[in-house]
Amino acid sequence: MKLLKRPLHNSIGGPLWWTLSLVGLVLSGWGFVPHRHLHAKAWSYLPHDMRAAWPVHPTTLMELATRADTRKHTDSLEAERHYLDLDDLRAAGLHVWGTPWSEARTFIADEDSTQSPRRYGVLPWNLEWAYHKLVEAWTPTDSLPVDAFAVSKAASDLGHYIADAHVPLHTSGNYNGQRTNQKGVHALWETQAVEWMLSPTAGRHCPPCDLGELVYDPVWTPWEMVTESHALVSEVLEAEEKWNVLCAHRGFGFQRRGRTMQLLPTEDALLMWDSLTHGHTWPRFCLAAHRIAAAWHAAWIDAGRPKIEREKAPNLWERLELYLPRRTTQPESTQSHP
């Protein structure tokens, strides 16, 4: 069975959905603010001995937290690293849960060799690769000293992908409701609702994190994340249908975002959204922060608990390197990682 991606539906419900869709495209993957909060929270959960051995300033991790999204504009293979379309894989009769990428890519290519084997996304495999990249950053070859900034970049990328794995619509081919005329639902779940929950008026707090009990396995934990997230996809889409009816006329108002005024859901509308989704968003957010911390800690232990010199502030070139394009295309790798 060959599954064709549906084109975007031409009917848009009004100016609200233009706004939400635009925000979703610009801020994809929790949005800039939530990603940065996740990295700051994860840092706060690390034990004292690891923070002493990795003297990075939390603001550095926050600045780097959205680097993976920025790369989508310069790296042709980056987008697929942020999602896995489990529903489309199952519809195509492909069962790849826990399968190494070297085998999974063969299964997917056999289903349709005319398309890229990455077409359904590579998020769980990319998480495994990103984890090992962090371990390697902790353990440079040729007896070189550990580069604190390189460790921070690898850690921030891993944290970004872990965060995306906790978003339900990052596990569905209907990632923005484009197949069910629900465009904008992606930004509603991961950006609008989460930014409201992070505001002082919402009064949300994550529970403590015990890294002694939270086990992060670089192979199996990524699959647990995407499976948990995918189980919430139907609930998200059903909730959006009800929410859109209830809030279509009185649930929105103009709010300032940066230098612009945008039509966004009101606090009452977001409270209703949280109720319709059975309050599952904040627990996913907190669990993402816990798992980011657990992954960083596990990678540090796997690297032999190295200790590095206190981080120097990145120079001008290192800061520019975060934003300058490196390449526009990248050939399909023959290695075992995506």
Buried (B, 14 or more C-beta within 10 A) or exposed (E): EEBEEEEEEEEBBEEBBBBBBEBBEEBBBBBBBBBBBBBBBBBEBBEEEBEEBBEBBBEBBBBBBBBBBBBBEBBEBBBBBBBBBBBBBBEBEBEBBEBEBEEBBEBBBEBBEEEEBBBBBBBBBBBBBBBBBBBBBBBBEEEEEBBBBBBBBBBBBBBBBBBBBBBBBBBBBBBBBBBBBBBBBBBBBBBBBBBBBBEEEBEBEBEEBEBEEBEBBBEBBBBBBBBBBBEBBEBBBEBBBEBBEBBEEEBBBEEEEEEEEBBBBBEEBBBBBBEBBEEBBBEBBBBBBBBBBBBBBBBBBBBEEBEBEEBEEBEEEEEEBBEEEEEEEEEEEEEEBB
